[in-house]
């Protein structure tokens, strides 16, 4: 049991360290954290049914997850190939596209919830 708790504690520390590193080094991540902070109370106003606020918050969290993965790809790419490389550029563009699609999906879900809340359809 002690080994499991030690591993859980270490995983928690690693998670915290990763979040701090991303917050310190990435403006996009900080901006998305602001969106998350604003979305939490707003989700409870928009979501009339019990599951909706959690879904609205979860889609914003998923944007943060994709942003963290994109940041990881970018940092690793810069480490592996510090100079300008067309192939690395395409890899970074694909990571950025993943973030863009995650934001679009979250935006659509929020728009649908807002439209339902205000009876627009």
N, C-alpha and C positions, 0 to 999 in steps of 0.2 A: 504494500500500500504506500509506503514511503517513497518508493521509486516513482510511482505514478504521480504523486503529489509534487515531487521534485521536477519531473518532466513538465507537468502542468505549470508550475511556477516559472520554469525556464522559458517555456513557450510564451507565457504572458509577458515576461521581461523582453523577449525578442520582439514580440508584437509591439509593445510600447516603444522600444528603441526604433523600430522601423517607422512607426507613425511619427515619432519626433524627427527622425532624419528627413522624412518626406515633407513634413511641415516646415522645417528649417530651410530646405533647399529648393522647394518647388512652389512657385507662385500659384500655379493652377490648382494644386492640392489645397493650398490655403483658401483660395476662392471657393472651392467646392466644399470646404469645411464650413464656410460662412453660409453657403446655400443650405447645407445640412442643418445648421443651427436655426436658420429661419424656417426651414421646412417642417421641423418637428412640431412646433405649436400650430403652424398653419395646417398641417395634415389633420389635426384633431378638429379644426374648424371646418375643413372641406369634407372630410370623410364622415358621413352620417352613420354608416354601419360600422360595427366593431372591427371588421377586418380591413376596411379601407385606409384608416390612418397608418396602420402598420405596413400596408402595401406601399403607400406613398413614401414613407420613410425608407423602406427597403430598396426602392428603385433609386433613391438618391445615394444610399449606401453602396449600391452596385456600381454607380458612376465612380465613387471613390475607389472601389476595388479595381476597376478597369484602369483608372488613373495610376494607381500604385503599380499595376503590372506594366503599364506603358513606361512609367518612370524607371522601373527595373530594366526594361529592355533598353531604354536610352542610356542609362548609366553603364550597363554591361557593354553595349555597343561602343561607347566612348572609351571604355577600358581596353577592349579588344583591338579597336582600330581608332586610335586617337586622331588621326588625320582625316581629311575629307575622302570619303569613299562612296561612290554612287550606290553600291549595293547596301551599305549600311544606311544610307539616306532613305532608300526604299523601305527597309525594315522599320526605321523610325516613323516613316509616313504611315505604314500599316498599323503601328501601335496607336498613332494619333487618330487614324480612322476608327479604330475600335472605341476610343474615348468618344469621338463624335457620334458614333452610332448609339453608344450607351446613353449619351445626353439626349439624343433624339427620342429614344425609346422612353426614357424617364419623362421627357417633356410631353409626349403623346399621352402617357398614362395620367399625368397631372392635368392635362387639358381635358381629358375625358371626365375625370373626377370633378373638376371645376364646373364643366358643362352640366353634369348630372346634379351637382349641388344647387345650382342656380336655375335648374329646369330649362336649360337651353335646348334639350332634346329628350 
